[in-house]
C-alpha cells in the first residue's frame, strides 16, 4: 500500500450507493464483491438475523418483501421504525443506512487493504437538520471515527471541475437521484469553486418517475380486467410492489430503446382474482407521463437562477448527476429549457462519490487508520501546517521544530519528488519556527522531501521526512441552504443564520422565559424550538429540533422573565448543536430533543388538505372578483399540487410511509404558498409597510448608524426595490426584516428610545405575570426618567418586558415556545 494519504468519499443514495478513493492523482471508484461500482441501497434480515446488503438483498424484494427494505433514505430523521417480522426485529432508517455504509467500508478494505476510519458522506443540499443528524449517526454506527457531510451538488461540481480543461464560468449542477432533487449554481475562477446558491425538492426523484408509470399501468389494468387495483388498499401492496419493480426496469430500458414491455415478475393476485400484466409502453408515453416532473425540476432551476440574477442562456454548462438523468428526453428537455450546454464525459452514477473523495482531501481527512499513518522514521519531530489541496501554485508550508533525537536543524529545504525543483534554504529561527514556499505542478499530487541540516551542513533526520500537497480545484465554505432560527412565543422567529451564511457558523442570543418553571414539577418543561425556513412567522417554518430545559433538572425554580443565553452552531455539513446557559442557575443545557421529522398521520394530513382546499376556493373567488391573474396562476399550481398530495395520501393508507412524508412536506410548502398568495392580495398593505419601515430605518441609520451599517443599508435598500419591482412578497419581507434589524440597532442609540419603550411597557403592566414587581418597576422607571438616567431606564424596561405574558394560542402555534 502507498505511503501517500488516501481519501475516501461515499454517496449514500436512495436507490444505489457508491464509494470512491482519491490518492492525490486520480480518483478510483470502489468495486463491491459482485464487481459492480454501484451497491443497491437494500437491506434484508432473515429469520436467523443474518444481514444481507446490496444486490443479493435486492433479489429478495419480491421473494421476501416483509424482511427486505429499500428506499429508506427519505425516511432518515423520522421516528419510523421498519419491521422485519421474520427475526421479529425493527430497525430505524439510520441503522439500515449504517449497514449500507458498513458494506461499502468493507469493499474499500477488500480493494485497498484497510478499513477507512475517516471519510466524507454526501447528503442532499436541502436535507433538513434531523436528516443530516441521522446520516452522522449512521456513519458512527458503521464504525467511522470522524465524518464530514458534503452537499451532493458540491461534490458533483468538485469532481467535474477537477478534470475540466476550462476552469471559468457559471455551472448548474442538476442532481436528480432516486429520491431527491438538488440544483446548485456554482462559479469557478482561477481554480477556486464557489457555491453561489442552491435549491431543490427533497421529494422529487427517480422513484416518482417510477410511480407515474405505475399509475398508468394500474389504470390500464383496471380498465382492461375490470378490477379495482389501488395503491390505497394495503391488501394490494404485493401487486403494486411487483408493478413498481417492473416500471423501474422499463424506465431504464427505454433510456436505450424506443419501446419496452412492462411485465411484473410472477402471477399477481387482486382480491382473489389472478391477473397477468403485459403492457407495451414506448418512450413517448413515458415522456408524457414524466414531463410534468421534469418541468417541476426546471422550475426549481429557474427559481434558483432568478434569485441570483443569472440568465439561463448565460450558463457555461449543466452537469447532470443521478441515474434518472440518463434518460435522453430529460437531458434534451432540461438543456433546451435552460439554454445551456451539457457537460459530457462524466459518469452521473458515481460523480458524487468521486467528488466526496476529493473533498476529503481538501479537509485533510486521511482515511487510513492510525497504525498505518504513524511515522516509522526517527528524527527531529516537526509540527507542520500546509494545505492538503491548493488552488494556488505557490502555497507556503509553516512549521516548527518540536522535539526528538539528534541535533537541532539550523536550515531546511523542500525538494520536489520529480527532482526538477527545490526551495531556497531557510534558516530556523530561535524558537524553532520556519516558513517555506513551494512550487506545485498543476493538477497533480506533489510530494516534497524535507531536507534538514545542522550548523556544519550535516544532514539531520526529521519526522515526517516528506509531505504531499495536491494542486487542483478547491472549494469555498458551503452556504447554508435555509434560514435557521428560534421560534418565539409570539410566533415570530429570531433568526440566527440567514440562508446563504457560509458554514461553519456560530451565534449567541439572549432570550427571556415567558412563564415560570417550578423545580421538580412533573411534566414542566421550558421549550426552545429551532426552526428552518424563510418565513417571519414561526408556524410556517419547519420544526427541526427542540432544546428542552426540564424542571426535574434545574437546581432552583426559574421565574418568568429569566435570561437564557442560547448558542446555535452549525458545522460545514450543516449539523446542528445547541447550548443554553441559564445565568441565574449557572446551569448549561445542550441536549437537542426531538430532532425528528414529524410523523405523517394520513387522517391528520387529510384534514389539513381539506382545510387548504377551502382556503383555495376562497382565494380563487377573491382573485376573480379583483381581476388578479398573478394570483390565479399561483392558485392553479397549488391546486395541481393538492391533487398530487391526495394521491400520496392514498398511497400512505396503503402502507407507503414515504408517500406520507412527501404529503406532509408538500402541505407545509403549499401552506406557505397560500400565505404568499394572501400576501399578494394584501400587496398594498405590504407596500405601506415598506414605506414606513424604510422611512423610519433610513432616518435612524443616517443619524445614529455607523459607516458600515449605512453601507449595508444601501445594499438592503437596493434588494428591497428589486423585490418590490418583481412583486415578490417573500423576498420583500425578508429584506424588510434585515432593514428593520439595521434600523433597530441604530435606533437603540437614540437617548429618547428607551423613554418611549418604557412608557409602552408601563401601559401593559396590569397584565404582568408578577403584578407587584411590575408596579415596583414602573415606579423605579419613573424615578430614572426624573433623573434622566437612560441606562437605568433601559434595565427597568427590559425587566418589564420579561413580565408581560404571551398569548396561549399564539404560543401553541409557535411550537409551545417558552421564550421571547
ZAMARGU-4260 file (C-alpha; in steps of 0.2 Angstrom, whole numbers, plus 5000, padded with zeros to 4 digits):
<rodrens>
0) 5000/5000/5000 | 5006/5018/4996 | 5013/5029/5010 | 5003/5043/5002 | 4987/5049/5011
5) 4971/5041/5004 | 4954/5050/5005 | 4938/5041/5004 | 4920/5048/4999 | 4903/5039/5000
10) 4887/5043/4990 | 4874/5036/5002 | 4859/5036/4989 | 4841/5032/4989 | 4842/5018/4976
15) 4861/5015/4974 | 4876/5019/4984 | 4894/5021/4979 | 4912/5024/4986 | 4927/5031/4979
20) 4946/5034/4984 | 4957/5048/4980 | 4976/5047/4981 | 4980/5065/4976 | 4982/5060/4957
25) 4967/5050/4952 | 4950/5045/4959 | 4946/5027/4959 | 4928/5021/4961 | 4927/5006/4973
30) 4920/4990/4966 | 4910/4978/4978 | 4911/4959/4979 | 4900/4957/4964 | 4912/4968/4953
35) 4900/4982/4952 | 4904/5000/4956 | 4886/5003/4962 | 4878/4994/4978 | 4859/4994/4979
40) 4853/5003/4995 | 4844/4987/5000 | 4844/4978/5017 | 4837/4961/5021 | 4837/4952/5038
45) 4831/4934/5038 | 4823/4924/5052 | 4841/4919/5058 | 4845/4938/5059 | 4858/4936/5045
50) 4860/4953/5037 | 4861/4954/5018 | 4865/4970/5009 | 4866/4976/4991 | 4862/4966/4975
55) 4860/4950/4985 | 4847/4958/4996 | 4838/4966/4981 | 4834/4949/4974 | 4823/4947/4989
60) 4812/4962/4986 | 4799/4951/4978 | 4803/4934/4986 | 4803/4941/5004 | 4797/4959/5004
65) 4792/4959/5023 | 4810/4956/5028 | 4818/4967/5014 | 4818/4986/5014 | 4824/4999/5002
70) 4822/5017/4998 | 4823/5022/5016 | 4834/5037/5013 | 4818/5048/5013 | 4814/5042/5030
75) 4830/5047/5038 | 4827/5058/5053 | 4810/5052/5056 | 4804/5041/5071 | 4798/5027/5059
80) 4805/5010/5063 | 4805/4997/5049 | 4799/4980/5054 | 4807/4963/5050 | 4794/4951/5055
85) 4805/4935/5051 | 4818/4939/5065 | 4805/4949/5075 | 4816/4965/5074 | 4813/4983/5070
90) 4827/4995/5063 | 4827/5013/5061 | 4832/5021/5044 | 4848/5027/5051 | 4853/5009/5057
95) 4849/5002/5039 | 4860/5016/5032 | 4874/5011/5043 | 4873/4993/5036 | 4875/5000/5018
100) 4890/5011/5024 | 4897/4996/5033 | 4896/4986/5017 | 4904/5000/5007 | 4918/5001/5020
105) 4922/4983/5019 | 4923/4985/5000 | 4936/4998/5002 | 4946/4987/5014 | 4945/4972/5001
110) 4952/4983/4987 | 4964/4994/4997 | 4969/4984/5012 | 4962/4995/5026 | 4945/4999/5033
115) 4943/5018/5032 | 4940/5027/5049 | 4938/5045/5042 | 4928/5049/5027 | 4916/5062/5018
120) 4897/5057/5015 | 4886/5066/5003 | 4869/5072/5008 | 4856/5081/4998 | 4858/5100/4998
125) 4841/5103/5006 | 4842/5089/5019 | 4834/5095/5035 | 4844/5096/5051 | 4836/5079/5058
130) 4841/5070/5041 | 4859/5076/5042 | 4860/5071/5061 | 4853/5054/5056 | 4867/5052/5042
135) 4880/5056/5055 | 4873/5043/5067 | 4873/5030/5053 | 4892/5034/5050 | 4896/5031/5068
140) 4886/5015/5069 | 4896/5009/5054 | 4912/5011/5063 | 4919/5028/5057 | 4928/5039/5070
145) 4925/5055/5060 | 4915/5060/5045 | 4911/5076/5037 | 4895/5079/5027 | 4895/5087/5010
150) 4881/5093/4999 | 4879/5082/4984 | 4879/5095/4971 | 4895/5102/4978 | 4903/5085/4977
155) 4897/5083/4959 | 4904/5100/4954 | 4920/5097/4963 | 4923/5080/4953 | 4918/5088/4937
160) 4929/5104/4940 | 4944/5093/4945 | 4946/5087/4927 | 4939/5102/4917 | 4950/5110/4905
165) 4941/5127/4906 | 4940/5132/4924 | 4930/5148/4922 | 4911/5151/4921 | 4894/5148/4929
170) 4889/5130/4931 | 4872/5122/4936 | 4873/5105/4944 | 4856/5096/4940 | 4856/5082/4953
175) 4841/5070/4951 | 4844/5055/4962 | 4832/5041/4966 | 4823/5051/4980 | 4829/5069/4980
180) 4832/5083/4968 | 4845/5097/4970 | 4850/5111/4959 | 4866/5121/4963 | 4873/5136/4955
185) 4892/5137/4955 | 4906/5148/4949 | 4924/5143/4945 | 4938/5155/4943 | 4957/5153/4945
190) 4955/5135/4952 | 4943/5141/4965 | 4925/5134/4966 | 4912/5145/4974 | 4894/5139/4978
195) 4883/5154/4973 | 4867/5146/4980 | 4856/5131/4978 | 4838/5125/4978 | 4829/5108/4977
200) 4815/5096/4982 | 4818/5083/4994 | 4803/5073/4987 | 4806/5073/4969 | 4817/5059/4962
205) 4818/5044/4950 | 4806/5034/4960 | 4792/5047/4957 | 4795/5044/4938 | 4793/5025/4943
210) 4776/5029/4952 | 4770/5039/4937 | 4772/5023/4926 | 4764/5013/4940 | 4749/5024/4940
215) 4747/5022/4921 | 4749/5003/4922 | 4736/5002/4936 | 4723/5012/4926 | 4726/5001/4910
220) 4724/4985/4921 | 4708/4991/4929 | 4700/4996/4913 | 4705/4980/4904 | 4702/4967/4918
225) 4688/4976/4927 | 4697/4975/4944 | 4700/4989/4957 | 4718/4988/4960 | 4723/5003/4971
230) 4738/5010/4980 | 4727/5014/4994 | 4722/4996/4998 | 4735/4988/5010 | 4730/4971/5003
235) 4736/4976/4985 | 4753/4980/4992 | 4762/4965/4984 | 4755/4968/4967 | 4759/4986/4967
240) 4777/4982/4973 | 4779/4970/4958 | 4772/4983/4946 | 4784/4996/4953 | 4799/4985/4951
245) 4794/4982/4933 | 4791/5000/4930 | 4809/5004/4936 | 4815/4991/4924 | 4806/4998/4908
250) 4811/5016/4913 | 4829/5011/4912 | 4826/5000/4896 | 4818/5015/4887 | 4834/5025/4890
255) 4842/5014/4877 | 4827/5009/4866 | 4811/5016/4859 | 4799/5003/4866 | 4798/4990/4880
260) 4786/4978/4888 | 4781/4980/4907 | 4780/4963/4914 | 4780/4961/4933 | 4788/4945/4940
265) 4776/4931/4943 | 4757/4930/4943 | 4748/4944/4953 | 4733/4942/4963 | 4720/4956/4966
270) 4705/4952/4978 | 4706/4933/4974 | 4707/4936/4955 | 4723/4931/4946 | 4729/4944/4933
275) 4743/4944/4921 | 4751/4960/4916 | 4760/4963/4900 | 4759/4981/4894 | 4768/4988/4879
280) 4775/5005/4883 | 4785/5017/4872 | 4797/5031/4875 | 4784/5044/4870 | 4772/5038/4883
285) 4785/5039/4897 | 4789/5057/4891 | 4771/5062/4893 | 4769/5053/4910 | 4785/5061/4917
290) 4785/5078/4908 | 4777/5087/4922 | 4790/5080/4934 | 4804/5087/4923 | 4796/5104/4921
295) 4794/5104/4940 | 4813/5102/4942 | 4816/5115/4929 | 4805/5127/4938 | 4817/5124/4953
300) 4832/5128/4942 | 4824/5144/4935 | 4819/5150/4953 | 4837/5147/4958 | 4844/5157/4943
305) 4831/5171/4946 | 4836/5173/4964 | 4854/5176/4959 | 4851/5187/4943 | 4858/5174/4931
310) 4850/5172/4914 | 4848/5154/4909 | 4857/5157/4892 | 4872/5163/4901 | 4876/5147/4910
315) 4893/5139/4905 | 4887/5121/4907 | 4875/5109/4915 | 4882/5094/4925 | 4869/5080/4926
320) 4870/5069/4941 | 4860/5053/4946 | 4853/5038/4937 | 4837/5047/4930 | 4847/5060/4921
325) 4852/5046/4909 | 4835/5047/4901 | 4838/5056/4884 | 4822/5066/4884 | 4826/5073/4901
330) 4843/5079/4896 | 4836/5086/4880 | 4822/5095/4888 | 4832/5102/4903 | 4846/5108/4891
335) 4834/5116/4879 | 4823/5124/4893 | 4838/5132/4902 | 4848/5136/4886 | 4864/5128/4891
340) 4877/5116/4885 | 4878/5099/4894 | 4894/5094/4902 | 4899/5077/4894 | 4912/5064/4899
345) 4906/5061/4917 | 4898/5046/4925 | 4882/5053/4933 | 4881/5037/4944 | 4897/5039/4953
350) 4902/5058/4951 | 4895/5062/4969 | 4906/5048/4977 | 4921/5054/4967 | 4918/5072/4972
355) 4916/5067/4991 | 4933/5058/4990 | 4941/5074/4983 | 4933/5085/4996 | 4940/5073/5009
360) 4957/5078/5003 | 4953/5097/5005 | 4948/5093/5023 | 4964/5083/5026 | 4954/5068/5031
365) 4966/5054/5028 | 4956/5038/5029 | 4969/5027/5034 | 4969/5020/5052 | 4982/5027/5065
370) 4993/5012/5064 | 4996/5014/5045 | 4999/5033/5046 | 5011/5033/5062 | 5028/5038/5057
375) 5042/5024/5056 | 5056/5037/5055 | 5066/5043/5069 | 5072/5061/5070 | 5068/5078/5075
380) 5049/5079/5075 | 5042/5094/5065 | 5025/5102/5068 | 5019/5107/5050 | 5004/5117/5043
385) 5000/5117/5025 | 4985/5115/5013 | 4982/5097/5008 | 4974/5103/4992 | 4978/5120/4985
390) 4972/5130/4970 | 4987/5141/4972 | 5003/5135/4963 | 5014/5143/4976 | 5007/5140/4993
395) 5018/5140/5009 | 5022/5127/5022 | 5023/5134/5040 | 5032/5124/5053 | 5041/5122/5070
400) 5055/5110/5076 | 5047/5102/5091 | 5057/5088/5099 | 5065/5071/5096 | 5083/5063/5095
405) 5098/5071/5086 | 5105/5088/5083 | 5093/5103/5081 | 5091/5108/5062 | 5098/5125/5058
410) 5092/5125/5039 | 5078/5117/5030 | 5074/5115/5011 | 5060/5106/5001 | 5064/5095/4987
415) 5050/5091/4975 | 5049/5072/4971 | 5052/5074/4952 | 5069/5082/4955 | 5066/5097/4945
420) 5063/5110/4959 | 5069/5113/4976 | 5066/5128/4988 | 5079/5140/4995 | 5087/5135/5011
425) 5078/5143/5025 | 5085/5146/5042 | 5076/5140/5058 | 5073/5155/5070 | 5077/5154/5088
430) 5060/5147/5093 | 5062/5133/5080 | 5050/5141/5068 | 5051/5142/5049 | 5041/5146/5033
435) 5045/5138/5016 | 5037/5142/4999 | 5033/5128/4987 | 5031/5127/4968 | 5017/5115/4963
440) 5014/5105/4947 | 4997/5109/4941 | 4983/5096/4943 | 4995/5084/4952 | 4999/5076/4969
445) 5016/5084/4973 | 5027/5075/4985 | 5041/5085/4994 | 5056/5079/5004 | 5061/5089/5019
450) 5080/5091/5019 | 5087/5097/5036 | 5105/5101/5040 | 5114/5107/5056 | 5126/5122/5058
455) 5140/5112/5049 | 5129/5107/5035 | 5127/5089/5040 | 5110/5081/5036 | 5098/5080/5051
460) 5084/5067/5050 | 5067/5074/5053 | 5050/5067/5055 | 5040/5067/5044 | 5053/5066/5031
465) 5040/5070/5017 | 5024/5080/5014 | 5011/5079/5000 | 5001/5094/4993 | 4989/5091/4979
470) 4986/5106/4966 | 4968/5107/4960 | 4951/5115/4962 | 4947/5120/4980 | 4930/5125/4987
475) 4924/5140/4997 | 4914/5137/5013 | 4897/5129/5008 | 4882/5141/5011 | 4868/5137/5022
480) 4853/5131/5012 | 4839/5138/5023 | 4837/5151/5036 | 4838/5144/5054 | 4832/5152/5070
485) 4822/5150/5086 | 4803/5151/5086 | 4797/5164/5099 | 4781/5163/5110 | 4773/5177/5099
490) 4775/5166/5083 | 4790/5177/5077 | 4807/5170/5073 | 4823/5176/5080 | 4835/5172/5065
495) 4852/5165/5070 | 4858/5161/5052 | 4851/5168/5036 | 4851/5157/5021 | 4867/5158/5012
500) 4878/5160/5028 | 4895/5152/5025 | 4897/5136/5035 | 4903/5133/5049 | 4894/5146/5059
505) 4890/5150/5077 | 4879/5163/5085 | 4873/5168/5103 | 4857/5177/5108 | 4849/5181/5125
510) 4831/5176/5127 | 4819/5178/5141 | 4807/5165/5148 | 4788/5169/5146 | 4782/5158/5161
515) 4790/5152/5177 | 4796/5134/5178 | 4794/5126/5196 | 4808/5115/5201 | 4803/5097/5202
520) 4786/5099/5194 | 4781/5084/5184 | 4779/5087/5165 | 4785/5105/5167 | 4797/5109/5153
525) 4804/5125/5145 | 4805/5123/5126 | 4816/5132/5114 | 4810/5127/5097 | 4823/5128/5082
530) 4815/5131/5065 | 4821/5131/5047 | 4813/5141/5034 | 4812/5158/5026 | 4796/5165/5034
535) 4794/5178/5048 | 4780/5168/5056 | 4787/5153/5066 | 4772/5141/5062 | 4776/5142/5043
540) 4794/5136/5046 | 4799/5118/5049 | 4802/5112/5067 | 4819/5104/5066 | 4823/5102/5084
545) 4819/5107/5102 | 4831/5111/5116 | 4822/5107/5132 | 4825/5113/5150 | 4816/5101/5161
550) 4810/5106/5178 | 4817/5090/5185 | 4835/5095/5181 | 4835/5113/5186 | 4843/5117/5203
555) 4830/5130/5208 | 4814/5137/5201 | 4815/5148/5186 | 4804/5164/5186 | 4796/5171/5171
560) 4807/5183/5163 | 4823/5174/5167 | 4838/5175/5155 | 4843/5161/5144 | 4859/5163/5133
565) 4856/5152/5118 | 4870/5147/5106 | 4867/5138/5090 | 4882/5131/5080 | 4882/5123/5063
570) 4897/5113/5056 | 4902/5113/5037 | 4890/5099/5034 | 4875/5108/5042 | 4874/5098/5058
575) 4867/5107/5072 | 4872/5108/5090 | 4864/5120/5103 | 4869/5126/5121 | 4858/5135/5133
580) 4866/5144/5148 | 4854/5150/5162 | 4865/5163/5171 | 4853/5164/5187 | 4856/5145/5189
585) 4873/5144/5182 | 4867/5128/5173 | 4870/5123/5155 | 4859/5113/5144 | 4864/5106/5127
590) 4853/5091/5123 | 4843/5095/5107 | 4827/5084/5110 | 4815/5078/5097 | 4827/5081/5082
595) 4815/5071/5071 | 4805/5074/5056 | 4787/5074/5062 | 4776/5059/5059 | 4764/5058/5044
600) 4747/5053/5050 | 4736/5051/5035 | 4720/5057/5044 | 4728/5072/5051 | 4736/5076/5034
605) 4719/5074/5025 | 4710/5086/5037 | 4724/5099/5033 | 4722/5096/5015 | 4703/5099/5016
610) 4706/5115/5025 | 4718/5120/5012 | 4706/5117/4998 | 4693/5128/5007 | 4706/5142/5008
615) 4710/5139/4989 | 4691/5141/4984 | 4690/5157/4994 | 4706/5164/4987 | 4701/5160/4969
620) 4684/5169/4972 | 4694/5184/4978 | 4706/5183/4963 | 4691/5183/4950 | 4682/5197/4959
625) 4698/5208/4959 | 4705/5203/4942 | 4722/5197/4948 | 4729/5185/4936 | 4745/5183/4946
630) 4735/5176/4960 | 4726/5164/4948 | 4741/5157/4941 | 4749/5153/4958 | 4732/5145/4964
635) 4732/5134/4949 | 4749/5127/4954 | 4743/5125/4972 | 4728/5115/4966 | 4738/5104/4955
640) 4750/5100/4969 | 4735/5097/4981 | 4729/5083/4969 | 4746/5076/4970 | 4745/5076/4989
645) 4729/5067/4989 | 4737/5054/4978 | 4751/5052/4991 | 4738/5051/5005 | 4730/5036/4996
650) 4747/5028/4995 | 4750/5032/5013 | 4734/5022/5018 | 4741/5008/5008 | 4756/5007/5019
655) 4768/5019/5010 | 4777/5029/5024 | 4787/5038/5011 | 4772/5045/5002 | 4766/5051/5019
660) 4782/5061/5022 | 4781/5068/5005 | 4762/5073/5008 | 4767/5081/5025 | 4781/5091/5017
665) 4770/5096/5002 | 4756/5103/5013 | 4769/5113/5023 | 4775/5121/5007 | 4758/5124/5000
670) 4753/5132/5016 | 4767/5144/5014 | 4762/5147/4995 | 4744/5151/5000 | 4751/5163/5013
675) 4761/5171/4999 | 4746/5172/4988 | 4736/5180/5003 | 4751/5192/5004 | 4749/5197/4986
680) 4731/5201/4990 | 4737/5212/5003 | 4751/5219/4992 | 4745/5237/4996 | 4747/5234/5014
685) 4765/5227/5011 | 4770/5242/5001 | 4764/5253/5015 | 4774/5243/5027 | 4789/5245/5015
690) 4787/5264/5015 | 4785/5265/5034 | 4800/5254/5038 | 4812/5262/5025 | 4807/5280/5031
695) 4810/5275/5049 | 4825/5265/5047 | 4833/5277/5035 | 4831/5291/5047 | 4838/5281/5061
700) 4853/5274/5052 | 4858/5291/5044 | 4858/5299/5061 | 4865/5285/5073 | 4871/5272/5061
705) 4890/5268/5059 | 4898/5269/5041 | 4897/5250/5039 | 4878/5250/5044 | 4875/5264/5032
710) 4884/5254/5018 | 4874/5238/5022 | 4858/5248/5022 | 4861/5254/5005 | 4863/5236/4999
715) 4847/5231/5008 | 4838/5246/5000 | 4843/5240/4983 | 4837/5222/4986 | 4820/5229/4993
720) 4817/5239/4977 | 4821/5224/4967 | 4809/5213/4977 | 4795/5227/4976 | 4798/5228/4957
725) 4796/5210/4955 | 4781/5209/4967 | 4789/5195/4977 | 4781/5196/4995 | 4793/5183/5002
730) 4809/5191/4997 | 4802/5208/5001 | 4798/5203/5019 | 4815/5195/5021 | 4824/5211/5016
735) 4812/5222/5026 | 4817/5211/5041 | 4835/5215/5038 | 4832/5234/5036 | 4822/5233/5052
740) 4836/5225/5061 | 4848/5238/5055 | 4836/5252/5060 | 4834/5245/5077 | 4852/5243/5080
745) 4854/5262/5076 | 4838/5267/5085 | 4843/5260/5102 | 4857/5273/5102 | 4845/5287/5102
750) 4843/5293/5120 | 4824/5296/5118 | 4821/5277/5113 | 4820/5270/5130 | 4808/5283/5136
755) 4796/5278/5123 | 4799/5259/5126 | 4797/5261/5144 | 4780/5271/5143 | 4774/5257/5131
760) 4779/5243/5143 | 4771/5253/5158 | 4755/5254/5149 | 4754/5235/5149 | 4760/5232/5167
765) 4742/5227/5173 | 4743/5211/5164 | 4761/5206/5170 | 4764/5189/5177 | 4770/5197/5194
770) 4759/5212/5196 | 4768/5219/5212 | 4785/5218/5204 | 4779/5226/5188 | 4771/5240/5198
775) 4788/5242/5208 | 4797/5243/5191 | 4786/5256/5184 | 4789/5267/5200 | 4808/5264/5198
780) 4807/5268/5179 | 4798/5285/5184 | 4812/5289/5195 | 4825/5285/5182 | 4816/5296/5170
785) 4816/5311/5183 | 4835/5310/5185 | 4837/5307/5166 | 4846/5290/5169 | 4845/5281/5152
790) 4854/5266/5157 | 4843/5263/5172 | 4828/5266/5162 | 4834/5253/5149 | 4836/5240/5163
795) 4819/5243/5170 | 4811/5242/5153 | 4819/5225/5149 | 4814/5218/5165 | 4796/5224/5162
800) 4796/5215/5145 | 4800/5199/5154 | 4785/5200/5165 | 4772/5203/5150 | 4763/5187/5146
805) 4762/5178/5130 | 4746/5174/5121 | 4742/5155/5124 | 4735/5151/5107 | 4750/5160/5098
810) 4762/5150/5109 | 4754/5134/5104 | 4755/5139/5086 | 4774/5143/5089 | 4778/5125/5094
815) 4774/5129/5113 | 4790/5141/5113 | 4794/5146/5131 | 4805/5161/5126 | 4803/5178/5119
</rodrens>
